[in-house]
Amino acid sequence: MSRPVFSVLCALCVGVALTGCARQFTHERFSMIQEGVDDRFDVEQILGKPEFDADDEWYYEDLDRHIAARVFFDEDGVVRGKEWMDAKSGTWKGHHPDADEPPEGEVREKHTSTRRIDDD
């Protein structure tokens, strides 16, 4: 086998190996995280390294797919809350564990829709 062909094959193998090792940040993987059970090590094994580590909060985001997530930890490093945000679908699941709950009967979220009208 010639040296250039061997080099290309080696580069492809390394690329495949590195891609296989990367953790995919997906909603399915995010759903695997259990509050009160998993710790920082578990979260890193499930989602990979966070984009931003603020000690008690880890931030994940994928701007190409318009998704983001936050995982909140207690002083022992155990997950105490999590949030999932999907800008394309408008989905927001979970909440900040220190956020106040809305008073009963109060609506803090309204859903609106728009429709495009084309001129003919």
C-alpha angles and dihedrals in degrees: 000000000000121000096245092051091048091050092051092049091050091049091051092050092050091048092051092047093051093047091051091052095052116099113233114227102222137147090246091057091042090054090058091068111100123205113233092014112059125064135198092281092052093048092050090050091051102040105014126232115340123247088232129016114203094172099246093033130049120197125206126182141168108193093186091060094033095236132130138172140188127205119198123207132197124227090277093054095253119138110258099170145352140198132203122198125187112182095189096057096027091237119156116175127179128011143238106277092226095048119113116249113239114258113263111277095016117119115209097174129059126186118218132175134200132205128203117229115201120209112233 
